[in-house]
């Protein structure tokens, strides 16, 4: 436990230093883009994308595969479910034929070509307001952005990823009545106290992993509690966190749990 405490304390200290520097630099990192030359479409920063999502001023398109989208995507993003040759038509339909509507595309980060290629295809098809969040889902996640998981994604992860940690964010009473087998109970209002107990070694059965901060963590529950927890964990060292916006009652039958 002592080694784990040191690991956790180191990671937490790094996160604190990052936050302090970010404040000192007026969150300059949130305004960063790749600044790529010779591109047909411009870029948006993490900070700008956050504002766009908050005021719903553009359609955000996830250009990755459906399986990747289901496993975790930027909340509010849409996926184009169409074969490669029909994607332009699908976007046109999504925008009700308005090719001047604002579009933001993203994929798997700076070296991913999916958003670049699709953005070029859209420009060639006379869409006039196309930009990219080329930093993509890895940087979004790394800078504390929440990630939403679809029902199909949870179903697949539950069946194949034996290292995934499921956190039930409902009350202890609700948790005790019915939950996902193997899930752990942790609420947003007890997060700080629980982490403190984990660090001090007072909590032997820690609900959050201390040996690998990249372990997949899936937050489930009801109403907005899962997203609230995801936001609360955004300033902690765990950065592979996704929340499911639906209810336990919706989820459990799909997992084969009666």
Steps between C-alpha positions, in 0.01 A plus 500: 500500500791731570627471140152562366465804723827641365388438141167668563655794686747555215227498239281731706789739551565504125133577436514782757811649337334481159189675631710771666700562184184504293347762726819703489504487121128580478430145385720550193510129427124503443554746215760285323459351151743315274525802273543281194600674176339440162171361630163545329324540834586688816533372855325571828663480841379304800373818662312601187347154465378520858327830423350359181354205688369725777315735267417240234641719225623219274443134419790292636571186298701204625668358188628181662343156467165425662670263744739774614215749534299255711798437730536868582436830325480872570154567651271658243696368202319316222611204293432459130369145461541453128733316259797700375332586170186630672645709781473833319132433433451404866655829620292697251190334642618567858531872417167505314681597184671808649860477382586828676429354845797483738669160527781388732667164429727299728662158514785325686739789543778692325620212283158365407402564138127425522382853580742654246379278217132541578537876541662518156217292354243736648677808363514336158124443531445877552464505880630844595531499881711198590767497771682231697585431862815328385634447853225239519362274768838424671570867573138570585520227760847602618381856568213381715221487244218261591444195279163337445460128432216340307300196606662290227844607622432395858361167382818425307736622773317305770542184297867529402688750721565325829712789626221759470371649824127572526398768750136525606442864599157452660431505872630217720142387555425475127836334439433234763168403340621442146810576297739359241697202638844620603404869496620729778304776666626857503308826488616847392444636852724231653774509237743726686463317832545165327815611319640634828432167669662316209812715523535453873458123475185504712293350219614147421247431225558811289221556244738674257814332361831624638727274298409633154343840442428405139259222600160541339244635748130494410260710708139382516198608701200721442400855402805728472709346778728304266590810300548697823744234617680507164544876536624460857757242390625721217751664736621168639773276352258244352455601138328203334158577646166479321147544630179331390207748491229235529367311801603174663160360407574565131850360521470176693273304261745574217778351713296185558443584867159422646 
